[in-house]
Amino acid sequence: MEQFKGQPRLPKFILPKRYRINLKPNLNSCKFTGSVSVDLTVLSETRFIVLNAANLSVKIASVSFIPKDLSLQSRGNLMWSLLFAAKIIWSFAKAIMNLIMWLLRGRSEESGSSGVFKPTKVEIFEEDEILVLEFPQTLPIGDGILDIEFEGILNDKMKGFYRSTYKHNGEKKNMAVTQFEPADARQCFPCWDEPACKATFKITLDVPSDLVALSNMPIIEENVKGQIKTLSYQESPIMSTYLVAFVIGLLDYVEDHTSDGVKVRVYCQVGKTNQGKFALHVATVVAHELAHQWFGNLVTMEWWTHLWLNEGFATWGLRLDGLEESHPIEVEVPHVSQIQEIFDAISYKKGASVIQMLQRYIGAECFQRSLALYIKRHAFSNAKTEDLWAAIEEESGEPVNMLMSSWTKQTGYPVISIKVKDQKLEIQQSRFLYVGSHGVGKWIVPITLCCGSYDNQINFLLESKSGALDMNEFGLAEAATAEGKGGSSLGWIKLNVNQTGFFRVKYDEDLAERLRYAIENKYLTATDRFGILDDAFALCMASQQSLSSLLTLMSSYSDELDYTVLSNLITVSYKVERIVASAIPELLDAIKQFFINLFRIAAETLGGWQPKDGESHLDAMLRGEILTALAVFGHEQTLTEAIRRFNEYLIDRNTPLLPPDLRMVVSNAAYVAVMQRTSEKNRSGYDSLLKIYRESDLSQEKTRVLSSLTSSPDPIIVLEALDFSLTSEVRTQDVVLVLNVSKEGRETAWKWLKDNWEHISNTWGSSPLITRFINAIVSPFSSIEDAEEIEDFFANRTKPSMARTLKQSIERVRINANWVQSIQNDDQLVKTLNILTYYH
């Protein structure tokens, strides 16, 4: 048995074909019993069956393997024949009945005439999460059936088969829920828990009669016996174990039909169907998960190295990949404990971005035909990255594998530097890193640029480290010689049109000035306005561009009203305010006033707190974000109005000042404003928010309250909120909502993390949420001394599931330290701030 320990994947000598699973959860004791019968194929001679199991107790006496030629059906036929004989020959009844019982139980220690194999050893290796069955004789090659009975616990770790709580009529109740991706079906039933080991699944659940039980497939039979009902579900299509799912609880649903008549349901708690309507019609998470029906469910990655094939297409992300401690889109996963760490922005957002870049390069129609070919070829099977490239290359005739390998197998991405010199547009690529240095790497980059108009575009591949375009040959001379401010609208050049390429762009000062002019005059699309800001902020953070330059660019967005662009502008402003507080605290008030001036125009245009008739959902969301930003930066009128509305809401939950349709988007602004004025000596706002939290049965309302509690500038209040998050009043999965603390509470949060690390590690150590604790609390620090202290603390406290996140977080601290130094050396910053503040 020892030979199977420490192996990254299961041996290949046995493959499953069909699972028959019966489960009986007890929602009071939070335990479950079950049995699984697996039709499998023995591919080569072996005395072992090795499959996955974790946190299960296997009933050893129940384990058996029966070769195909003595399947359950043939044994059943033999049993009935013997029963018939028993009626005729009564004198042999006792002997025959003993034989029947012997056949039914399959009590054979080795393969004799019965053909039933019983293991001599049954052992679960918890560290490797495998169940090893050793048999006395070699198993015959071919098909057979493996039977196992087991018991388990409905855990509180939000993975495997776990329990969740909710309230119904004021009474706390449990529901049983599954989350098997990436590798936790093994916590519910013994199985081959790898994406390539696809099979069909026949599920049967024994549940309380008054509850709803959902699974992947519709119910085909229901038998009620008293307080328990047995539900049998239609057999599933062939799929991976991580897709198996059940939910058992007191549930209701809303439903609708698609344009072609397909029924779609969203399940929710009883009495909360109104909250399910949003998810039924416009929600991005639901859209992402529906995309998995094709990318992930129908065609599944062969191993988690190719996770991006699922998540990249399902999302359709540059910040994480600018770290030295990043990883390629395709990353080797040597052990199952490391899988969870690659469910990150690289697999999701970078994967989506390179797909978009490729689609733009080969054309939308060709790309769609290629995907149809890929899905048809690998439906109900597994695929590797190379399979996708092969299909697209076959359909397009382009060297896709060569082009895309530099993007999926190589860590990072390039920054493309562009400048005009001697009637030539000079372009150079190097790896972008937030640490400021130019990393090693070379990409085949699809370049798009437009000059003064989107009608004037040029496309080409940059295959070397640098290149140049003749301005006259490509008609760029007029754009290069046109004046900037006050000049022709043709006086700008935009690289990476509509941000379809996965790279940063660094413009020389002359081209940057022309782009500021284009932004102010709305010559650029919202996507390009977003991209220019995002690139400039990244370059500033990497100390490749001054903060003075970034603030000058940000001032060009004073009339911006597009949600995506303005939301990003707000995000950038939060980060700039925090880093300035660390670098030059005496400039903090001036920075805040600059941002107040920048966002006040948009707030007034949107109409302040009251919605306009017929406004879009995005405008409503934007109002909430702008008002929250103004509250954070200390805008007096916003704070005063927010607290007035909040106090009215405390008196009357139905006040028109915070009506239900407005509350979702602006209550966060009100709550943050209240916490800005909350301190140890004036804690009424904190206590009032806790009262709202305790009285509300809306999860969104609880989320908004938790997210605002640690925004107080008083570290004592921050600590109280953090301590509250660890009480039984806060759901395990919601604790992470309080981790984004105010800059004044940063040191307090770090001490709290250290003091409570043992509890946090024990509770969330096996959950993906453990990385949120580290990232949220560690990353905002901004000195080398901080980085060293963090490294020292975690030196003996790191687990494989958090190692990469810890390294990335510490790298962010060092990046912040470099950024602080860059800001301190910016001799134009004070002057620029004075000019911009006066100008606005």
PANUSE-710840 format. One record per residue (C-alpha): y, z, x. Coordinates in pm, whole numbers, plus 50000, padded with zeros to 5 digits. Layout:
// residues N
YZX;...
This chain:
// residues 840
500005000050000;502375007050288;502674969750363;504804965050051;507384991550132;510824981250257;510444944750151;513524927850001;511534908749738;508224910349558;505174892149700;504434858249548;500664860749488;501104869349118;503554855048863;504174866648502;504144842348210;504524863747897;505434899847818;504464918847501;506654950147503;506514979347260;509145006847287;509735038747091;513025055747182;513835091247070;517615093547031;517525131447001;515525139747313;516885108647492;513405098447603;511245068347526;507615058147540;506335023047572;503644998447662;503704964147820;501014937547821;501704909448068;500034875648071;500064866148438;498604842148691;496904853249012;497834826149261;495824838049563;493114863449634;494404899249642;493374934749561;496974944149473;499394938949189;502974946449294;505814946949040;509074965648985;509424999748822;512095026648861;512515060848700;509405055548487;506285076748453;503185054648434;500125066948243;497535059748508;494545059548271;496185031848066;496455006848351;493974978148346;493664941548436;491464917648238;490724882148362;491204854148114;487534847948035;487294883247895;490654883647723;491444906547432;490494879147191;486994874047333;486444911547351;487564914046991;485064887446886;482294906047068;483274938346895;482964922946548;479624907446635;478314941546738;479654957246419;477764931546215;474614938846412;475104975846350;474894970545976;471584952346009;469934974546267;470965009546166;468625025946410;470645012346701;474015021746548;474795050046786;474075029547097;476034999846968;479035020846871;479075036147216;479055001047358;481954991347132;484005020947247;483185012747607;484394976947558;487564987847380;488565012847644;487554990347929;486285019948131;484965002148431;485845013248781;485124979048921;484504943948797;481074945648646;479714926748349;482734937448142;485214920548376;487764948548324;489504959748644;490764995448678;492955004448979;491785030749224;495395038349322;498615037049121;501825045849301;505565041149243;507715038549556;511065050249418;513115039649719;511895003849686;511635005449306;508134990449307;504874999149134;501784991449343;498324989049185;495354988249423;491974976249291;488524981949443;487684944949445;489554912349482;491144899549162;489904865049057;492364836149092;493624824248756;495084839048440;494684874648317;496324903448129;497854935048278;498254965248047;500434995448128;501685025047923;504695044848042;507455069647960;511115070248057;514495086548002;517515072147820;519825078448114;523605083048124;524195059148417;525125028548207;522295007748344;518665001948251;517795016747909;520575042047859;522295063147598;525825059147471;527645082347233;529895076646934;531175096446637;530265090046275;531975111046009;533035134946282;529475139946411;528535129846766;525585105946775;523565087447037;522735050747052;520285033847289;521645004347485;520434981747766;522204967648072;519604950648290;521754927948508;521334925648797;518074944748851;517524972748602;514974959748352;512584978948580;514105011248445;512865002348096;509454986548154;507354976148459;508084939648531;508704912748790;512434919848795;513684889648989;515634860548837;513104834448951;510224852148773;510894837848430;508654844548131;508734847747754;509194881547583;507694894447258;509504926847167;508444953746919;510624984546856;509785016646668;513125031346558;514585054946294;514625037845956;518375042545900;519445025446223;520044989346318;518044976046614;519064943546784;517284923147047;517554888247193;515734872046902;515724875946521;513394900246342;510284883446200;508514914146060;509594948845949;507274977245846;508725010445726;506655042345739;508715072045633;511545078245878;510315052446131;510325014846103;508534990146329;510474958546404;508814927746554;511054901046703;510464864046748;509194855147092;512014845747329;512444813347521;511444814847885;514054836148066;514654861548340;514114898748290;517794907348332;518534889048003;516254911147791;518364933347566;518214958447283;520774980147102;519745007546861;522325026446659;524365029146340;525914994446341;527794970346116;528924934746187;531434907346112;530374871246113;531734836046096;530544800846160;531484775946429;532804741646336;529244727846347;527794755546130;526324779646386;526474815646263;528144839846506;528114877646462;529904905946639;528304940246594;530354972146598;530225008146480;530055014246107;533565015245966;535114995346252;534494959546146;538234952646154;538124958446531;535364932646570;537454904046432;539374899246756;536174895546956;534804871446695;537694846446733;539764846747073;538524870247331;538094858947692;535194882147776;533194868447483;534004832847591;532804840947942;529534855147814;528954825647581;529264802347880;526294820948028;524084805247759;524134774347982;525024787848326;522764817748382;520434818148082;519294781948058;519664775548430;519324806948642;520034812249011;516834814949216;517994847649380;521194867849378;522424848749686;523284821449434;524934844949179;528104823949184;526234796049002;526234819648702;529564836948733;531624808848883;530944785848590;531184813848339;534754822448444;536214789148560;540904844449312;542194845049632;543044881349707;539664895749802;538774865550012;541824870950233;540124901450386;538114900750707;535524921650520;535074894750256;531914874050213;531054837650142;530424826149786;526784824049890;525964857450049;522544868850162;521294898849964;518604915250176;518004944249939;518324949849565;520644979649623;523294955549754;523294931749460;525904950449258;528524947349532;528644909449507;529614910449139;533194906949263;536124883049270;534324860649522;531384853249293;533604851248985;537044838249078;536424819749403;533314804449249;535394792748953;538184780149178;536034758249402;534374743749092;537804734848956;538794719749291;535674698149297;536204687448936;539744676549018;538484657149320;535714636849153;537294634748806;536584653048481;534274627248323;532094623148633;531954660948671;530804665248312;528044639148355;526954656748673;526674690348498;524664674748216;522254661148477;522064694948655;521374714148332;518784689048210;516994689348545;516814727348576;516694739048213;514494770048164;514084771148539;515914782948849;518404766149079;519984769949417;523484758949518;522074727749683;520594716849349;524064716249193;525544696449482;522644671649469;523264664349101;527014659449149;526504638349462;523984616649279;526354610548989;529614606849185;528484589749505;530714613749702;529494634949998;529634666449785;527194687449986;529154682250308;532474688050132;531484719649945;529334736950206;532484746450396;533654764550083;530464782149971;528814791050302;531964800750493;533924832750440;537584829450355;539884800450283;542724782050462;546474784850452;548044750450471;551344750750660;553714722350580;557004711450737;559134680250778;559794667751132;560994633551251;560314616050920;556784629950912;555234655950687;553204677550922;550244696650776;548094722350951;545224744550834;544024778450958;542064806650799;544324829350596;543934866450663;545994895050526;545794912250864;548234885550979;546154868751248;544794833551206;541034835251167;538404810451276;537354783551031;537844747550925;537514733350576;537394698850423;540444702850199;541274680449901;545074678449927;547354669249638;551134668049661;553984655949444;557514646749544;560384653149305;558234643949004;554654647848886;554604610048848;554884606749226;551584621349358;549494616249671;545854627049716;543834628050039;541204648150228;542304669450522;539154669550738;540674681151068;542774711251171;545994691651131;547414659051006;550664640850936;551984617250669;554594590950741;557424598450499;558474562050466;554954548550422;554214571750131;557674570649974;558544606350072;561694598950269;564004601949970;562534635749878;562894648150235;566534637350273;567754648049928;569964678749924;568644712349807;571034732949597;573084709649384;571164679549511;568914654849336;565974667249129;563834646849368;564644670649654;561414690449645;557814686749760;554994706849601;551624709049775;548454717649578;549554703149244;548764726548955;546904749649194;543634730449177;542874737049546;541534770149675;544054776249952;547464791050024;550524770150111;553214780350357;556434759950341;559124758650605;562484773450497;564024740050401;561134730650169;561044766150032;564724764149935;564124731449754;561264747249559;563474776649456;565884751049312;563014734149126;561864767648984;565344777048861;565684743448687;562154743848536;561104711648711;557694726748787;554804735148558;554054771748483;550894768748692;552844756948995;555544783448943;552734809248941;551154794649255;554344794049461;555014830749383;551414840849448;551314823149785;554674837549891;553604872949804;550324869049996;552174855850301;554624884850282;551784910050257;550164893450559;553444897350752;553764859450781;556894858850567;559684884350530;560234906350226;563804892850217;562414857950166;560044869849892;562804888149702;565014857049723;562204836549570;561594862549298;565254860549196;564634823949105;562424835648816;565174854448631;564874831548325;561064830548330;559304835747996;555824821448055;553304849548014;551094841048313;553994836848552;555974867248436;552874889248428;552214880148791;555874886848874;555484921848728;552294927948928;554034917249249;557014939649172;554774970349137;553224964049477;556554957349645;558034989349500;555125009849634;555214995049983;558994999250010;558565035749912;556305039550216;558345017850452;562015025650374;562245052850105;566025051550101;565875015849962;563675025549669;566505029249417;567954995449514;564534978649479;564034994249135;567474982649021;566724947249142;563544946248932;565294961648631;567884933848649;565134907848688;563094918648384;565894929848153;566794893648075;563254885747957;563144917847750;566374908647574;565214872847514;562004885647354;563994908447126;563254942247280;560754963947095;560634944846766;558504913446734;560034880746620;558714862346316;555994837946413;555884847946779;552724840146975;550144865647083;551124859147444;554764867947368;553584900347208;551514908847516;554434899647741;556734923347552;554374952247623;554144944147994;557904939848039;558754972247857;556144990748063;557664976648384;561164987048280;559865021948205;558125024348543;561285013548725;563365039248537;565455017748302;567295044448106;567635026047774;563945016647772;562875052347849;565115066847578;563945042347312;560295046247409;560425084047380;562245081747045;559535059546903;556815081447049;558265112946891;558425095546553;554795085346598;553805121646661;555375131446329;554115101646131;551155080846253;552205053346010;555785050646134;557185015046134;558525022146485;554965019046621;553064999946349;549374991546405;549984954846486;552674964446741;550934995146878;548304975747070;550884958247289;553774982847325;552245017547290;551275016447658;554985012447740;555785042547522;553025063647676;554025054648033;557645062447950;556645096547818;554665103948133;557615093348352;559525122848202;556555146748214;556275174548473;554745208948511;557915224148362;558175198348085;554575190747989;554965184247617;554425146847666;551115152447843;549895176747577;550945153047299;549035124247454;545925145947486;546285154247117;546405117147032;543345111247251;541355138647079;542315128346729;541745090846767;538425073946699;539685040646835;538345033047181;541405011347257;543725040347180;541735063747400;541855037647677;545645034947654;546075072547671;543765076847969;545445048348156;548855064648122;548035101248200;548205098048580;551465078148584;553475110448596;555545115248913;554455151948920;551315156649138;550365187948943;550145168048619;548235140448802;545675165848921;545295180248572;544675145348433;542105137748704;540285170348633;540325162548260;538605129448330;535535147848461;535085168348145;532675160047864;535615147747654;535795115647858;532975090347848;531335083848183;532445047548190;536055056548104;536765079548400;537885050148613;540835044848379;542695074648525;542295064748891;545445043248923;547775072348991;551515072649054;552665068649415;553735105149408;550185115349315;548435094949585;547735124149823;546645146049533;544165119649416;542685116549766;542175154249792;540655154349441;538225126749544;537135146049851;536775179049661;534695162749387;532815137149593;529395153349559;529685153549179;531145118349171;528435105049402;525645121349200;527055108748869;528225073648957;526475067449290;523975043149138;526565026848912;528924998249002;531755021348898;531425041049223;533295012949398;536225017449158;536705053349273;536935042049633;539085011249583;541605026849344;542225058649541;541805046549900;543445012049901;547075022549827;547445042350151;549535026250422;549145041250768;546625038551050;546225076651038;545235073850671;542645047350755;541125069051028;540965099450801;539215079250531;536715065250782;535955100450907;535365114050559;532955086450456;531185084350791;528145103350657;528675097250286;528215059550248;525505043350035;524455006650060;525924999549715;529435009549828;529485000350198;531224966750157;533834980749916;534595009450153;535154985550446;537384963550229;539414993450108;539965006450461;541004971450568;543574971350287;545005003850424;545424987650767;546984956950604;549464979550425;550244996650756;551074962950913;553144953750609;555124986050635;555974977950996;556994942350903;559374955450634;560874980550872;561594951951114;563224930050846;566884931650953;568004910050656;566494932050387;569484954350308;571874925150304;569564904350084;569104932949836;572864938149808;573474901249745;570674897749490;571614929449303;575224917749281;574164882549179;572054895448888;
